[in-house]
Amino acid sequence: MLGRVHLKDHLFETRLITNRAILLLVAGGLLLSILLVRLLYLQVVSHEHYTTLSEDNRVNLQPLPPNRGLIFDRNGILLAENLPSYRLEITPEQVDDMGATLGALENIIEISDTDRSRFEKLLARKPRFEAVPLRFHLNDEEVARFSVNRHRFPGVDITAGLARHYPQGPHAVHALGYVGRIDEKALKILDSSNYRGTSHVGKNGIEKTYEELLHGKVGLQQVETTAQGRIIRVLNRTPPVSGSNLYLTIDSHLQKVAEAAFADYSGSAIAIDPNNGDILALVSLPTYDPNPFVNGIDYDAYAALRNNDKEPLFNRALRGQYPPGSTVKPFMGLAGLETGVTSEHSKTYCPGFYMLPGKDRKYRDWKRSGHGTVDLNSAITQSCDVYFYDLAQSMGIDRIHDYLQHFGFGKAAGIDIQGELPGLLPSKEWKRSRRNQPWFPGETIITGIGQGFFLVTPIQLAVATAALANGGRMLQPRIVHAEQEAESDELLPHHSQVVETITIGEQQHWDMVINAMTDVVHGARGTARGIGKDSPYMIAGKTGTAQVFGLKQEEKYDAEAIAEKLRDHALFIAFAPIDDPKIAVAVIVENGGGGGSVAAPIARTILDAYLEKPTP
Amino acid sequence: MSVILSPHREDASQRGWQYRLHIDAPLLFALVAVSALGLIVLYSAGGGDIELVERQLVRLGIAYTCMLVVAQFPPRLLQRLTPWLFVTGILFLLAVLVSGETSGGAQRWLNLYVVRFQPSEMMKLAVPMMVAWYLADTRLPPNRWQLLASATLIAVPMFMIARQPDLGTALLIASSGIFVVFLAGLQWRLLAFFSALVAAAAPLIWHFMRDYQRQRVMTLLNPESDPLGSGYHIIQSKIAIGSGGLFGKGWMNGTQSQLNFLPERSTDFIFAVLGEEFGFFGILLLFAFYTFIVIRGIMISIQAQDTYTRLLAGSVAMTFCVYFIVNTGMVTGVLPVVGLPLPMISYGGTSIVTLMAGFGILMSIQTHRKLLPA
């Protein structure tokens, strides 16, 4: 081997490599120390921070929705309850062939296209170990059919929940209301922490007004979950507090009798205990079944309710505003007496019409031939319009307004159900500020017989009648008389309130008016004598007929010729027994015609049902 | 340290079974300790799945066998086989690029009908062997041309693997080759020059990176920017390690690991399970074993009797060091996420076989030394 040979210096190379190896080792040590510093930072300095984060990761708070309080009537009859509701759920991870499972299930249980598409949407969104609902509200037969075939469907289960149910169906629905799924509007006003896990909320009636009491308090459980949300175990648990039960003042027997008494008429009736303001019956007809609303009524059924001419969804008892018609006459009479404008013996001649001095417009009496010479008693008994035209004219609108407002006209009666309307008790001031128009004298005259701008709601009329019965105590009507907290036997009473005690100038004036109302029913010429003949107890009442549309000057009212929708409303107010009033009623029959012939018999039926019921 | 590192003379009487079986007992002890610790952690990381541990045991069995087999080869033979191994590896890499099987978006596998394997694994050993083979016959330190030749030997397989793409392995292979060059006495000014070159080339590297690789770098810098996406791994592993504290939450009690918050907990992120359940002291124990293995490897390198084995042993030891530092650095959030497993502990992979073969080489080097005349 000639040429240049690089001689290797082995000692040098050994030392070189050794030095370099040690250098590398030192460099590795340095890197390792950096890592150790990093680990100390993570595990010692920031240990607490990361412990918190790790706890946040693993611990989840889960809401436990409370059971909604039950609603009973005054006799303990169930009006709203929570029934087990069965739903069919599928846990995807336990199902091998979803298509085949669904196909086989369809042979046993009806699965609609909407069920299927909702299921598929949820399926894509939820983790595979979480059960996905396929069908809601299985009936008993379906539950039984599935149970028999259960073994064929691994991963498919029936779970029971609670769903609101109204066993009385359409009865008293306008008092009770119903619950529905929480929608976006409700979501904004609800306390979101207390409603975690709650799916339904009161939408109407008592269910809405007493939502807070009925709902209860949400419970919470702390659970340990995996990253996918699967629950490993429960760490601690605060049980929910069920909502309070409510006991209503409604007597459901009376309610049903009252509803039935209307037959096919639309309208409203309120029965109230004049001693304490208890609403015994709250009728608004036609009515509807609240149960389909609980889980979302289907579109067609809802449209049918909404487009129904008779407006079953409309709460006439609280929101129906009607002219009071002649039912206002006892109040007008009392106003005349108490303000000294009229007296027991002052008389008016009724030729069948009334004319303002210097004007040629005739205000007709319902009786074309006239009532002849009438005093207050006969004017109320026979419902003479001319007497009250004259009285109203003498009093003037402002004195009428000032006196009648003591009976609660023109403002909401304050029943413990939301949505009540105030009616309208007109005055000069009202017309000026609301309509920007002056008051005309003719408007005073028709106010005297409860027409014109004057509007009342059935509940107002009932409360005013109760005040006549009880000697001037204006009660705040109430529909809930007691609540009962969850797991408690104790009933906490809701006390009735006297809103105002009407000052009685002379007791004699009240007696005169009540005597006249007694004669309406029991007198020989009373407009409601038809219901007084065979009555075992004494009734004080007043009929009313409210015009729905105005007749021309000389036109004759002919019920047969007028479309039903435009026929007069029939009204009747009453209380009984006279010496110890236990019940007051206000009845309004829409397009019923005459108060004495249509509304009074309904009132009598209600009074009978309440006063003649076998004492339990 | 100089005592254990400095070569010392020994006589035949000191040599016992270790030399006959070509086993280095201290290294074997440390490896077994790490494997045992790994199986314990893996059992927990797998959520108590004993089958997972059994499969890993089988894999470890194969790897240890492979190590023992390699240890029987005298270094001379290894040296002679080196060029063939390297050339075969390059051919396999070419084959992978042309017709490799795709798995997880990357083309890394070569199906030889008998076995499916990753040629890149083979190159982890073939590259440092080749560079050592080349430099062993030159006069150290290498001159410019020799450096260029070495760089080529490193760069060609590295770029081929980076193309697959498998950046983690490519970097590992590059560093194993660079270690050989450094041990061979790469001049400091050249080292500085190359470092500067790499730093200058960083924007260029960025340009050639794939989107997901860039994403990983961005994630490292600010994992909270995408807490549910690419930052999720790092955030969750930091929570796991940090919440472990000094003593850990206890075996099988790590909430991050047991409740699936920690992704890839039995593979690349298993270090976080160790950190969560055994705490800082558990990590220290693992690091102690790892450090022992690296030091033992460097010792073997220093005691080796020729340039080839010295260079090779040093590179194998230091590559192992880089291996675990890169993985732990990535899991603790100081390095970007490059898919490298925690050596000896992460579940699966053919990498464990390569790793153990590397230790086999170390054992071979240590136990085939000739007795020096006293």
Interface residues (C-beta under 8 A of the other chain):
Chain A: H6 L7 K8 D9 F12 E13 T14 L16 I17 T18 R20 A21 I22 L24 L25 G28 L31 L32 I34 L35 L36 R38 L39 L40 L42 Q43 V44 S46 H47 H49 Y50 T51 L53 S54 E55 N57 R58 E224 T225 T226 A227 Q228 I232
Chain B: M1 L5 T138 R139 L140 P141 F179 F182 L183 A184 G185 Q236 K238 I239 A240 I241 G242 S243 G244 G245 L246 T255 Q256 L259 N260 F261 G275 G279 F280 I283 F287 T291 V294 I295 I298 S301 I302 T307 R310 L311 G314 M318 C321 I325 T328 G329 T332 G333 V334
